[in-house]
Amino acid sequence: MRVFGTIILCAASLLAADSDLSPARVEEIIKTFAANEADFAKAREAYTYRQTARILDLDRAGNTVGRWELVSDIIFDRDLKRTEKVVRAPVETLKNFQLGPEDLKDLKDVQPFVLTTATIANYDVRYLGKERLDELDCYAFAVKPKKMIKGERYFSGILWVDDRDIQVVRTYGRGVGIQTRNQAFPKFETTRQKIDGQFWFPVYTIADDTLYFENTSARIRQTVKYEDYKRFAAESRIIGDVQEVPVAPAKPAEAAKPAAPAKK
């Protein structure tokens, strides 16, 4: 985001790295969750869902002075190619900052962050310890890019891995990259939920932060909802240009209860 003239979530409690796991076991967990993330990324490509993103520009009193919104359906077109269909995109009215390509890339790729076997070599991953999120016992890892390439966006923050499924269930951090002058980006938290009894899918991202620019600051509040996940079946038919209609009623996705927000 760039100022004209990005949330402040209190950082989750930092966990002291404990000695309950050997270095070999930590490495095994990292390799396992990265492999599971790769499987999840592939599985998610076969799902349709709705994404509702809203960004509010707030004054010092917390009143909304501008907004940006995009509601889109991730679906398959008549050629069975995955595509994004914009459902609603009102004219944006942001006053104290504007969105740039980096913000849109963060929205698409960084906020629903996936760390796979193909990308993990680009990151330093450090074990922090164990933490309980609601009924989930999790391993916490600090993640940051080893180096950054101009034009690319990366995640820097903490991710929590369920100790039973060895899958990522929450991330907290911000999008980072090689910034140009007078840019700032918000911290965010993305929560996942188990869909169809197998993988943990992103369901909600929240950011509430103050962005500090060279000569001013701006407050931002952002929410992103990912909902109505449905597995696209080979038996489905496409009506019109993009609408997917199952031949037979599809069984609703079975969702597990998401973990409660991490203690701030």
N, C-alpha and C positions, 0 to 999 in steps of 0.2 A: 504494500500500500504506500501511496505517496501523498504527502500533504499538499493542499492547494496553496497558500499565501505568502498491533493492529489493533487477551482478556485477562483482566488480571484474575487468574485463579491462583489462590495461594498454592505454592508448590507442595506436592504431596510430601509427607514426612520422608526425609532422606533416611535410608536404611543403612546402617553400618554393615559392611560385609561380614557375615558370620562364618564360623568354621564348621558348620554342619555338613558342608559338601566339599568333597575333594576337588582339586582342579580338574581331574579327569572326569568326574561326574558333572561338573559345570559345563565342560566342553561337550559332553554327551547331550546335555539338555539343550544347549545352543544349537547343535547340529540337528537334533530332533525337532525343535520348534521351527527351525528354518525350513526343514523338509515338509513339515505340516503346513507351513505358510504357503509353500509352493503348491501343495495339493489344494489348499483352500483357494488360492488365486485362480487356479485352473477351474475348480468347481464353480466359483462365483461367475465365471464367464458364461455359464449355462443358466443363470438366473435373470429374471426380469425383476425390476423394483422401481419404486418412486423415490426421488430425492427432492427434498424441499429445503432450500438454503435461504436464510435471511440474515442480512447484516444491517444493524442499526447504528446510526451516527448519533451519539448522545452529547448533550451539553454538560456542564459541570454539575448541574442539579439532577442529572439522570434523565432528563426529558429527551424524547426522540426529536431530532431536528432534520433527519434524513434517513433514507433507507434504500436498500438494494435487495431484490428478491428474484429467485429463479426456481421454478417448479418444473421438473422434467421427469419423464419416464424413460428408463433404460430398458429397451425392448429389442425385438428382432424384426427386420423389415421383410418384404415379400421374397427377398433373395436369401433369407435366413442369416443376414448379417446383423451383428449387434450394433445398435445405434441409439442415439439420444433424441427423444422427441420432446421439444419444449412445450409444456402445458400452459405455463403462465410466466410472463416476464414483464412486469410493470416498468415504466420509465423510472430509472434510478434518480434519487433526489439527494444524494450524499453532498454535504457541504464542506466538512472539515478535512476530508481526505478523499482520495479516489482509488479505485481498484485498478491494478495493473495485471499484466500477463502472469506475473509470479503468484499473485493472489488466486487467480483462477486455476493455476496448476496445483497450488497447495490444496485448494478445495477438491480437486479431482483425484490427486495422487498422494498427497502428504497427510492430510487429515484422516483418511481411511488407510493409514500406513500399513504396508505389508512387507515384512523382511524375509525374503526367501533365500534359498541356497544360491540363487543366481546373483543376488544383490548384497548378501551379507559380507562379502569380501571388501565392500566399499565402506564398511562401518567398523568402528571400535565398539565392542560389546563387553561391558563389565558387570559382573554379578554383584548385586547390592545386598541381597539377603532374602528372607521370606517375609511375607505380609499376608494377612487374612483380609480379603475383600468380601464382606457379607459372609456367605457360607463357603466361599472358595479360598483354599490355601494356594498362594501364588508365589512364584519366584519373581523377583524384581530385577530388572537389568537396565543399566544406563547405556544409552546408544547415542553415538555421534559420528558424523562422517569423518573418514580418515583424511580426505582431501576433497576439495570442491572444484568443479569444472564450470566455467562461465556458461550461463544459460540453463544449468541444471538446478533442480530443487531437491532438498534432502530433509530428513527428519532428525531432530536433535531433542532428546528427552529421555523419558522412562517408559518402559513397557512391562506389563505384568503377564506372566505365563501361568496358566492353571497347572497345578502339579499333578493332576490326574490325566487330562487330555494332552498336556504339553502343547497347548495352543495359546496364542495371545488373546487376552480378554479385555485389555484396556491399554491405551496409550495416553501419555501426557507430555506435551512439549510444544515445539513450534517448528514451522518451516524455515529452513535456512538455505543460504546460497551466497554467491558473490554479489553483494548488493551494490547498487549505484547510489549516488548521493541522495540523502534525505528520504530514505525508505525505512519502514518499520513494519513488523509482522507480529500478530498476536499469539500468545500462548493458548493452547486448546487442549481439551480432553475428549477422547473418543472412546465410547463404551461399546462393547460387542455383546451379542446375544447368540445363544446356540439355536441354529435353524435346522429343521429336519433331522435333529438328533445326531449331527455329525460335526459340522464346522461352526465356528464362532464368527458371525457376520457383524460388521459395523451397523449400529442402529441409531446412534445419536452422538453428535459432536456439539460441544458448547465452548464458547470463548467469551470472556468478559475482561477486557484489558484496557490499559491506557497506552497509547502509542506515542512515543517521544520522538519528535522531529527536531531539526536544528534550532528553530526559533519558537516552537509551539508544541502543543500536545493535543491529542484527540482521544476521546473514549469510544470504544467499539464494543458492541455486543453481537455475537454471532451464534446462530443455531443451524444445525444441519440434521435433518431426519432422513433415515434410510428405512423405508417401510414397504410392506406388501411384497416381500420376497416370494417369488414363485419359480420353480424349476421349469424351464422351457422344454417341452416334450417334443420328440420327433413327430408325434402324431398331430401336433397342433397345426392349425391353418392360419394363414395371414389374410385378413380382409382389408381392402383398401391398400394404402401404402405401407402402413407400419403396425396396425393393430393386430395383436396376437389373441386368437380365440381358441381355447382347447376344444377338441371334438367331444370329449367327455369331461364332466366336471372334475377338476383337479382337487386333490385332497389338500386342505389348507396346510401351510407350513407349520410344523410343530415347533414351538419356541420355548426355550428354557427361560427362566427368570433371570434378567441381567443382574450382574453384581451391583451392589450399592456403590455410590460414589466413594472414591478413596478419601481417607481422612486428610483434611488440609491442615 
